[in-house]
Amino acid sequence: MAVIEISFDLSRIDFDRTSDEIRQSYWGRARNDDLNRRALDNSLCVGAYLDGKQVGFARVVTDYACFAYVCDVIVWAEHRGLGIGKTLIQALLDHPELQSVTGWSLRTSDAHSLYEKFGFVTSADGMYMRFARQPAAQA
């Protein structure tokens, strides 16, 4: 079995490939490289690597104290099924600077079973609310 290396070093992220993968996803189709760059620069990002080559990515938006929002979890198609997604999520949950965070959240339309393995549950408590602003037109 291949050993998956995890790194939080943003300089190791293959930005072009990561941005391309995000733009091919159902959630990232409307984003461009500029938006993805801002998102990565303002998040805690993690890359997954096999033999030194990036094969997955995830990020979390956080205050490093109470709240963390997991997003852009993606594994390159040719490497899916190897447990890379699970490894990325575990790395975020285990990050030393996020140990005081008790409020973790995310959105997914197709990966509930992945997140349920870590204790995430679908919100039906009547408290979770969402506001979806329409993006401003890009110049």
C-alpha positions in Angstrom: 0.0 0.0 0.0 1.3 3.5 -0.9 2.2 5.8 1.9 0.3 9.1 1.7 2.3 12.1 2.8 0.5 15.0 4.3 1.8 18.6 4.3 0.4 21.9 5.4 3.1 23.8 3.6 1.2 26.1 1.2 4.4 26.5 -1.0 4.1 22.7 -1.9 0.6 23.0 -3.3 0.4 22.7 -7.1 -1.9 25.7 -7.4 -2.6 25.3 -11.1 -3.7 21.6 -10.7 -5.6 22.3 -7.5 -7.5 25.2 -9.0 -8.2 23.2 -12.2 -9.6 20.3 -10.0 -11.7 22.7 -7.9 -13.1 24.3 -11.1 -14.1 20.9 -12.4 -16.1 20.1 -9.2 -19.8 20.7 -8.8 -19.1 23.3 -6.1 -16.3 25.2 -7.8 -17.5 25.6 -11.4 -18.2 29.3 -11.0 -14.8 30.1 -9.5 -11.7 31.3 -11.3 -8.0 31.2 -10.4 -8.2 34.6 -8.7 -10.9 33.5 -6.3 -9.2 30.2 -5.7 -5.9 32.0 -5.0 -7.6 34.2 -2.4 -9.4 31.3 -0.9 -6.1 29.3 -0.5 -4.2 32.3 0.8 -6.8 32.9 3.5 -7.2 29.3 4.7 -5.4 26.5 6.4 -4.6 24.2 3.4 -3.4 20.6 3.3 -2.0 18.6 0.5 -1.8 14.9 0.0 1.2 13.5 -1.8 2.2 10.1 -3.2 5.9 9.8 -4.2 6.3 13.6 -3.7 3.5 14.4 -6.2 0.3 16.1 -5.1 -2.8 13.9 -5.4 -5.3 15.6 -3.1 -6.2 18.8 -1.4 -8.4 20.2 1.4 -8.7 23.4 3.3 -10.4 24.8 6.3 -11.6 28.3 7.1 -11.1 28.9 10.8 -10.5 31.3 13.7 -8.1 28.7 15.2 -10.1 28.8 18.4 -13.8 27.9 18.2 -14.9 27.4 14.6 -13.7 25.5 11.5 -15.4 25.1 8.1 -14.0 22.3 5.9 -14.1 22.9 2.2 -12.6 22.1 -1.2 -11.8 18.5 -0.2 -10.7 16.9 -3.5 -8.7 13.9 -4.6 -7.5 13.6 -8.1 -9.7 11.2 -10.0 -6.9 8.7 -10.8 -6.1 8.4 -7.1 -9.6 8.0 -5.6 -10.3 4.9 -3.5 -7.0 4.9 -1.7 -8.2 6.5 1.5 -6.7 9.9 0.6 -9.9 11.8 1.4 -10.0 10.2 4.8 -6.4 11.0 5.4 -6.9 14.7 4.5 -9.9 15.0 6.9 -8.0 13.3 9.7 -5.0 15.6 9.2 -7.3 18.6 9.6 -9.0 17.3 12.7 -5.6 16.4 14.2 -3.9 19.7 13.4 -2.3 21.0 16.6 -3.6 24.5 16.1 -7.2 23.3 15.8 -7.5 21.2 19.0 -9.7 23.8 20.8 -12.1 24.0 17.9 -15.4 22.4 18.8 -17.6 23.8 16.0 -16.7 22.0 12.7 -19.0 22.3 9.7 -19.1 21.6 6.0 -21.4 21.2 3.0 -21.6 18.2 0.7 -24.1 16.8 -1.7 -22.4 13.5 -2.3 -19.8 12.6 0.4 -21.9 12.2 3.5 -20.5 8.7 4.2 -16.9 10.0 4.2 -17.7 12.7 6.8 -20.0 10.5 8.9 -16.9 8.3 9.7 -15.5 11.2 11.6 -18.7 12.1 13.5 -20.2 14.7 11.2 -24.0 14.6 11.1 -26.5 16.1 8.8 -28.0 19.1 10.6 -31.6 18.9 11.3 -31.6 20.7 14.6 -33.3 23.8 13.3 -30.3 26.0 14.3 -28.0 25.8 11.3 -28.8 28.6 8.8 -27.3 29.5 5.5 -27.2 32.6 3.4 -26.2 32.2 -0.3 -25.3 35.5 -1.8 -25.2 35.7 -5.6 -21.6 36.3 -6.7 -20.8 39.7 -8.1 -20.2 39.8 -11.8 -16.5 39.4 -12.6 -14.9 42.2 -14.6 
